[in-house]
Amino acid sequence: LERDRQLNRQSVEALAPPWWEFFHFELIRKLIDDADMSAFGAIFEFNPPSSEKASAVNAPRFVIAFRGTITEKDTISRDLSLDLHLVQNGLHRTSRFTIAMQAVQNVASVFPGSTIWLAGHSLGAGMAILTGRNMVKKGVLLESFLFNPPFVAAPIERISNERVKHGFRIARSVITAGLTIAMKGKTEENSQRSVAEESFSILSSWTPYLFVNPGDHICSEYIGYFQHRKNMEDLGAGFIEKLATQNSIGDLFFKALGWESEPLHLLPSADLIVNVSLSPDFKYAHGISQWWQPELNLQCSKHRHIDCNLDLRNMLIMAQAREFDLRQYRKLRVFPTKYPVLMRRAVLGERLDYGLN
């Protein structure tokens, strides 16, 4: 859409419409940036022909998509400025996000119960993450497809030596956890830490699809981000990784300076799709066109965050649902060390054995 505008391609010369018309979508609104008047997103509505409605029952009614950075004279200044805001965990303070958030909220409120998908590439994926996260906090879960989403951190995933890479990750986790504890001591009165924990817990119910390429240093760190969680749990360092997962060094630094910060890459849960096909260069690895190639070698993995820090009231409700008697429940209060383990198993839906030996 934006390239058509910049090159003044109209009517039959426009290249964008065939992309949505082929899948029976209609463009119902362009999202226009108020700074450079460029189209940074669009809202599409599904309108299949009557003969195909039966086969389209699982299709979304609306798709809201956001584009990535365009390095052309009409958009490069504004887009690079937004890229900088993203690196500084400040994309939520921009007018483009305000426009995007209002658009998503309007569709969700005017058409309650309708299936809405979010999609974005690169900077647009960051915008989709931010809007998706905020909608979760409002109680609305939107299925999200994020292509080459930016991960603001050192690209440790690009290190070829696995032992060195693992060592760097452990060091970063320890430093992040240490800084978090130090910050908690200084901000204990205003409970910033408890707010961060609560936010992470709420987001755990949202599971976006992340499409990443190991050759793209902008997004490849998501691979290690989720794998490192499991590695640290296997090492018995789950507490350290819990703090490191919910915080980032950059986020802590900005907060120490008194800046409002919202890191996009700290996601509790996700379905990770990794393109392990050969990428000739970074431009290809970060490009959107790789994802519609006819032959792709993809590796998929599911990552779910289970919050075991629920209160005793929630545990009682779960216990009643699983027909546990009050006497067994009271044992949890007598033996609190068993509580996190039992909680985890209950959340996973396992039958609990309250043997305390």
C-alpha positions as CSV (number, residue, x, y, z in Angstrom):
1,L,0.0,0.0,0.0
2,E,2.7,2.5,1.0
3,R,4.9,1.7,-2.0
4,D,1.9,2.1,-4.3
5,R,1.3,5.6,-2.8
6,Q,5.0,6.6,-3.1
7,L,5.2,5.5,-6.7
8,N,1.7,6.8,-7.5
9,R,0.5,3.4,-8.7
10,Q,-3.3,3.6,-8.9
11,S,-6.1,1.5,-10.2
12,V,-4.9,-1.5,-12.3
13,E,-1.3,-0.4,-11.8
14,A,-1.5,-0.8,-8.0
15,L,0.4,-4.0,-6.8
16,A,-1.1,-4.2,-3.3
17,P,-4.8,-5.1,-3.9
18,P,-4.2,-8.6,-5.5
19,W,-2.6,-9.7,-2.2
20,W,-5.8,-9.4,-0.2
21,E,-8.4,-9.8,-3.0
22,F,-7.0,-13.3,-3.8
23,F,-7.9,-14.4,-0.2
24,H,-11.4,-12.7,-0.4
25,F,-10.5,-9.8,1.9
26,E,-11.6,-6.2,1.5
27,L,-9.6,-3.1,2.5
28,I,-11.8,-1.2,4.9
29,R,-9.3,1.3,6.3
30,K,-5.8,2.5,5.9
31,L,-3.9,3.5,9.1
32,I,-2.1,6.7,8.4
33,D,0.8,8.1,10.4
34,D,0.2,11.7,11.5
35,A,3.8,12.7,11.2
36,D,4.7,11.7,7.5
37,M,1.2,10.8,6.3
38,S,2.4,7.4,5.2
39,A,0.3,4.2,5.4
40,F,1.8,2.1,8.2
41,G,-1.1,-0.4,8.5
42,A,-4.4,-1.5,7.3
43,I,-7.6,-3.2,8.4
44,F,-9.1,-5.9,6.2
45,E,-12.4,-7.7,6.4
46,F,-13.1,-11.2,5.2
47,N,-15.9,-11.4,2.6
48,P,-15.8,-14.7,0.8
49,P,-18.2,-15.5,-2.0
50,S,-21.3,-17.4,-0.9
51,S,-20.1,-20.6,-2.5
52,E,-17.0,-20.7,-0.3
53,K,-18.5,-19.6,3.1
54,A,-18.8,-23.2,4.3
55,S,-15.0,-23.8,3.8
56,A,-14.0,-20.5,5.5
57,V,-15.5,-21.1,9.0
58,N,-12.0,-20.8,10.6
59,A,-11.0,-17.7,8.8
60,P,-10.8,-14.4,10.8
61,R,-13.4,-11.7,10.2
62,F,-10.7,-9.0,10.4
63,V,-7.0,-8.8,9.9
64,I,-5.1,-5.8,11.1
65,A,-1.6,-5.6,9.6
66,F,1.4,-3.3,10.2
67,R,4.3,-2.8,7.8
68,G,8.0,-2.7,8.6
69,T,10.6,0.0,8.0
70,I,10.7,1.4,4.4
71,T,14.0,3.1,3.7
72,E,12.7,5.5,1.0
73,K,12.9,9.3,1.2
74,D,9.2,9.7,2.1
75,T,9.3,7.4,5.1
76,I,12.9,6.8,6.2
77,S,13.1,9.6,8.7
78,R,9.9,8.7,10.5
79,D,10.5,5.0,10.4
80,L,14.1,5.2,11.7
81,S,12.9,7.4,14.5
82,L,10.4,4.8,15.5
83,D,13.1,2.1,15.3
84,L,15.0,4.1,17.8
85,H,12.0,4.4,20.1
86,L,11.7,0.6,19.8
87,V,15.3,0.1,20.8
88,Q,14.7,2.4,23.8
89,N,11.6,0.4,24.8
90,G,9.5,3.5,24.1
91,L,7.4,2.6,21.1
92,H,4.3,3.0,23.3
93,R,5.0,6.7,23.6
94,T,4.7,7.4,19.9
95,S,1.6,8.7,18.0
96,R,1.8,5.8,15.6
97,F,1.1,3.4,18.4
98,T,-1.7,5.6,19.6
99,I,-3.4,5.4,16.2
100,A,-2.8,1.7,15.9
101,M,-4.1,1.0,19.4
102,Q,-7.3,3.1,18.8
103,A,-7.9,1.2,15.6
104,V,-7.6,-2.2,17.2
105,Q,-9.8,-1.2,20.1
106,N,-12.4,0.2,17.8
107,V,-12.7,-3.0,15.8
108,A,-12.8,-5.1,18.9
109,S,-15.5,-3.0,20.5
110,V,-17.7,-2.4,17.5
111,F,-17.6,-6.1,16.5
112,P,-17.4,-8.0,19.9
113,G,-16.9,-11.7,19.6
114,S,-15.5,-11.4,16.0
115,T,-12.2,-13.2,15.3
116,I,-9.5,-10.6,14.8
117,W,-5.9,-11.4,13.7
118,L,-2.9,-9.1,14.2
119,A,0.0,-9.3,11.8
120,G,3.2,-7.4,11.3
121,H,6.8,-7.6,9.9
122,S,9.9,-6.1,11.6
123,L,8.9,-2.7,13.0
124,G,5.3,-3.7,12.2
125,A,5.7,-6.8,14.3
126,G,6.8,-4.7,17.2
127,M,3.7,-2.6,16.7
128,A,1.6,-5.8,16.6
129,I,3.2,-7.1,19.8
130,L,2.6,-3.8,21.6
131,T,-1.1,-3.6,20.6
132,G,-1.6,-7.3,21.3
133,R,0.0,-7.0,24.8
134,N,-2.2,-4.0,25.6
135,M,-5.4,-5.8,24.4
136,V,-4.5,-8.8,26.7
137,K,-4.4,-6.4,29.6
138,K,-7.9,-5.4,28.6
139,G,-9.1,-9.0,28.6
140,V,-9.0,-9.5,24.8
141,L,-6.8,-12.2,23.3
142,L,-6.0,-11.6,19.6
143,E,-4.3,-14.3,17.5
144,S,-1.1,-12.7,16.3
145,F,1.3,-13.6,13.5
146,L,4.7,-11.8,13.9
147,F,7.3,-12.0,11.2
148,N,10.9,-11.2,12.1
149,P,9.8,-9.5,15.3
150,P,12.6,-7.3,16.9
151,F,14.4,-8.6,20.0
152,V,16.3,-5.8,21.7
153,A,19.4,-7.5,23.0
154,A,22.9,-8.5,22.0
155,P,22.7,-11.1,19.2
156,I,24.1,-14.0,21.2
157,E,22.3,-16.5,19.0
158,R,24.8,-15.7,16.2
159,I,27.7,-17.2,18.2
160,S,28.5,-20.5,16.6
161,N,30.2,-22.1,19.7
162,E,27.4,-23.6,21.8
163,R,29.4,-23.6,25.0
164,V,30.4,-20.0,24.6
165,K,26.9,-19.0,23.7
166,H,25.5,-20.9,26.7
167,G,28.0,-19.2,29.0
168,F,27.1,-15.7,27.7
169,R,23.4,-16.5,28.4
170,I,24.1,-17.7,31.9
171,A,26.2,-14.6,32.6
172,R,23.4,-12.3,31.3
173,S,20.8,-14.0,33.3
174,V,22.8,-13.7,36.5
175,I,23.5,-10.0,35.9
176,T,19.9,-9.3,35.0
177,A,18.7,-11.2,38.1
178,G,21.2,-9.3,40.3
179,L,20.2,-5.9,39.0
180,T,16.5,-6.8,39.4
181,I,17.0,-7.7,43.1
182,A,19.0,-4.5,43.6
183,M,16.3,-2.4,41.9
184,K,13.6,-4.2,44.0
185,G,15.4,-3.0,47.1
186,K,15.3,0.6,46.0
187,T,11.7,0.6,44.7
188,E,10.1,-1.7,47.3
189,E,7.9,1.1,48.5
190,N,6.2,1.7,45.2
191,S,6.0,-2.0,44.3
192,Q,7.4,-1.7,40.8
193,R,8.5,-5.3,40.9
194,S,5.1,-6.7,41.9
195,V,3.6,-4.7,38.9
196,A,6.1,-6.3,36.5
197,E,5.3,-9.8,37.9
198,E,1.6,-9.2,37.6
199,S,1.9,-8.0,34.0
200,F,4.0,-11.0,33.0
201,S,1.5,-13.3,34.6
202,I,-1.4,-11.7,32.7
203,L,0.4,-12.0,29.4
204,S,1.1,-15.7,29.9
205,S,-2.4,-16.4,28.5
206,W,-1.5,-14.9,25.1
207,T,0.4,-17.1,22.7
208,P,1.5,-15.2,19.5
209,Y,3.2,-16.9,16.6
210,L,6.8,-15.8,16.1
211,F,8.4,-16.3,12.7
212,V,12.2,-15.9,13.0
213,N,15.3,-16.7,11.0
214,P,18.6,-17.6,12.7
215,G,20.5,-15.5,10.1
216,D,18.5,-12.4,11.2
217,H,20.2,-10.8,14.2
218,I,17.2,-8.5,14.7
219,C,14.9,-11.4,15.7
220,S,17.1,-14.5,16.1
221,E,17.5,-14.0,19.9
222,Y,14.0,-15.3,20.4
223,I,15.4,-18.8,19.7
224,G,17.8,-18.6,22.6
225,Y,15.4,-16.7,24.8
226,F,13.0,-19.6,25.1
227,Q,15.5,-22.4,24.9
228,H,17.6,-20.8,27.7
229,R,14.6,-21.0,30.1
230,K,14.5,-24.8,29.8
231,N,18.3,-25.0,30.2
232,M,18.3,-22.9,33.4
233,E,15.5,-25.0,34.8
234,D,17.5,-28.2,34.1
235,L,20.5,-26.6,35.9
236,G,18.3,-25.9,38.9
237,A,18.6,-22.2,38.4
238,G,14.9,-21.5,37.7
239,F,14.7,-18.7,40.2
240,I,17.5,-16.7,38.5
241,E,15.9,-17.3,35.1
242,K,12.5,-16.3,36.3
243,L,13.9,-12.9,37.2
244,A,15.9,-12.7,34.0
245,T,12.9,-13.7,31.8
246,Q,10.7,-11.0,33.2
247,N,13.3,-8.2,33.0
248,S,16.0,-7.0,30.7
249,I,19.2,-5.1,31.4
250,G,18.1,-2.3,29.1
251,D,14.7,-2.0,30.7
252,L,16.2,-1.8,34.2
253,F,18.7,0.8,33.0
254,F,15.9,3.0,31.6
255,K,13.8,2.6,34.7
256,A,16.8,3.6,36.8
257,L,17.0,6.8,34.8
258,G,13.3,7.4,35.6
259,W,12.1,6.7,32.0
260,E,8.9,4.8,31.3
261,S,9.9,1.6,29.6
262,E,8.0,-1.3,28.1
263,P,10.2,-4.0,26.5
264,L,8.3,-5.8,23.8
265,H,10.4,-9.0,23.6
266,L,9.7,-10.2,27.1
267,L,7.0,-12.7,26.1
268,P,5.8,-15.4,28.6
269,S,4.4,-17.8,25.9
270,A,4.7,-18.2,22.2
271,D,4.7,-20.6,19.3
272,L,8.1,-20.3,17.7
273,I,8.5,-21.0,13.9
274,V,12.2,-21.0,12.8
275,N,13.2,-20.9,9.2
276,V,16.3,-23.0,9.1
277,S,16.5,-22.9,5.3
278,L,19.8,-21.4,3.9
279,S,19.7,-17.6,3.8
280,P,22.2,-16.0,1.4
281,D,22.5,-12.8,3.4
282,F,21.0,-10.7,6.2
283,K,18.7,-8.8,3.8
284,Y,17.0,-12.1,2.8
285,A,17.0,-13.5,6.4
286,H,15.1,-10.3,7.6
287,G,12.9,-10.0,4.5
288,I,9.2,-10.8,4.5
289,S,9.4,-12.6,1.1
290,Q,11.2,-15.6,2.6
291,W,7.9,-16.7,4.3
292,W,6.0,-17.4,1.1
293,Q,8.8,-19.4,-0.7
294,P,7.5,-22.8,-1.9
295,E,10.1,-24.9,-0.1
296,L,10.8,-23.9,3.5
297,N,12.5,-25.9,6.1
298,L,10.7,-24.9,9.3
299,Q,11.2,-26.0,12.9
300,C,8.3,-25.3,15.2
301,S,8.2,-25.4,19.0
302,K,5.6,-24.4,21.7
303,H,6.6,-22.4,24.8
304,R,4.2,-21.9,27.6
305,H,4.7,-20.0,30.8
306,I,2.9,-21.5,33.8
307,D,2.5,-19.2,36.7
308,C,2.6,-21.1,40.0
309,N,2.4,-18.0,42.2
310,L,-1.4,-18.1,42.6
311,D,-2.9,-17.3,46.0
312,L,-4.4,-19.9,48.3
313,R,-7.9,-18.8,47.3
314,N,-7.3,-19.8,43.7
315,M,-5.7,-23.1,44.9
316,L,-8.9,-23.9,46.9
317,I,-11.1,-23.3,43.8
318,M,-8.9,-25.6,41.8
319,A,-8.9,-28.2,44.6
320,Q,-12.7,-28.1,44.8
321,A,-13.0,-28.5,41.0
322,R,-10.9,-31.7,41.3
323,E,-12.9,-33.0,44.2
324,F,-10.2,-32.6,46.9
325,D,-11.5,-32.4,50.5
326,L,-10.7,-29.6,52.8
327,R,-8.5,-31.7,55.1
328,Q,-6.1,-32.3,52.2
329,Y,-6.2,-28.6,51.3
330,R,-5.2,-27.7,54.8
331,K,-2.1,-29.8,54.4
332,L,-0.9,-27.3,51.8
333,R,-0.9,-24.6,54.4
334,V,1.0,-26.8,56.9
335,F,3.6,-27.7,54.3
336,P,4.1,-24.6,52.1
337,T,7.3,-26.1,50.5
338,K,5.0,-28.5,48.7
339,Y,2.8,-25.7,47.4
340,P,4.6,-24.6,44.2
341,V,5.1,-28.2,43.0
342,L,1.4,-29.1,43.6
343,M,0.3,-25.8,42.0
344,R,2.4,-26.6,38.9
345,R,0.9,-30.1,38.6
346,A,-2.6,-28.8,39.2
347,V,-2.3,-26.2,36.5
348,L,-1.0,-28.9,34.1
349,G,-4.2,-30.9,34.9
350,E,-2.4,-33.8,36.6
351,R,-4.0,-35.9,39.4
352,L,-2.4,-34.9,42.6
353,D,-1.0,-37.3,45.2
354,Y,-0.7,-35.5,48.6
355,G,1.8,-37.9,50.1
356,L,4.1,-35.8,52.2
357,N,6.9,-38.3,52.8
